[in-house]
Amino acid sequence: MEEVFVSLAELKVILEKEKAARSELNPEQQYSLSHASLFARVLADKVPPIVKELMEIPMMSPFNAVKIVDLMPTHMDDVRAIFAKERFALSKEDAEKVLEIVGKYR
């Protein structure tokens, strides 16, 4: 089974479809839908092109690309925080490229 990372915007769409199909979500799903509705910063249809562009940056993982889409960072420190747990540091040029890509989709 392949692991797929889903942004908050995509999660919101998935859970809304489930709610329409079943008419009711369990409490965990309802909480997740509420959270995704509150914190999703882009529309679900914009997520794949953003992730695709981000994946062209060296050392970018699908997890980090989706995390960037969820957070839509505006400052260099925000980008560095996303990569804080990684075993490598994103170069200044690559971090600036992340901000440039994200800026196009605001």
KAWOBEL-V958887 format. One record per residue. N is the residue number from 1. RES is the residue in one letter. NEAR is the number of other C-alpha atoms within 12 Angstrom. Layout:
BEGIN
n | res | near
N | RES | NEAR
N | RES | NEAR
END
This chain:
BEGIN
n | res | near
1 | M | 3
2 | E | 4
3 | E | 7
4 | V | 13
5 | F | 22
6 | V | 27
7 | S | 37
8 | L | 33
9 | A | 34
10 | E | 30
11 | L | 33
12 | K | 31
13 | V | 25
14 | I | 23
15 | L | 29
16 | E | 23
17 | K | 17
18 | E | 18
19 | K | 19
20 | A | 12
21 | A | 11
22 | R | 12
23 | S | 12
24 | E | 16
25 | L | 20
26 | N | 14
27 | P | 11
28 | E | 12
29 | Q | 21
30 | Q | 21
31 | Y | 16
32 | S | 26
33 | L | 28
34 | S | 21
35 | H | 20
36 | A | 28
37 | S | 25
38 | L | 16
39 | F | 21
40 | A | 29
41 | R | 28
42 | V | 32
43 | L | 25
44 | A | 26
45 | D | 19
46 | K | 25
47 | V | 35
48 | P | 23
49 | P | 21
50 | I | 35
51 | V | 32
52 | K | 20
53 | E | 28
54 | L | 33
55 | M | 24
56 | E | 18
57 | I | 26
58 | P | 20
59 | M | 20
60 | M | 29
61 | S | 23
62 | P | 26
63 | F | 22
64 | N | 32
65 | A | 36
66 | V | 37
67 | K | 31
68 | I | 41
69 | V | 44
70 | D | 35
71 | L | 28
72 | M | 36
73 | P | 29
74 | T | 24
75 | H | 21
76 | M | 23
77 | D | 17
78 | D | 19
79 | V | 34
80 | R | 25
81 | A | 20
82 | I | 29
83 | F | 26
84 | A | 14
85 | K | 12
86 | E | 15
87 | R | 8
88 | F | 13
89 | A | 19
90 | L | 27
91 | S | 18
92 | K | 16
93 | E | 15
94 | D | 24
95 | A | 30
96 | E | 23
97 | K | 27
98 | V | 42
99 | L | 30
100 | E | 23
101 | I | 29
102 | V | 34
103 | G | 18
104 | K | 17
105 | Y | 25
106 | R | 18
END
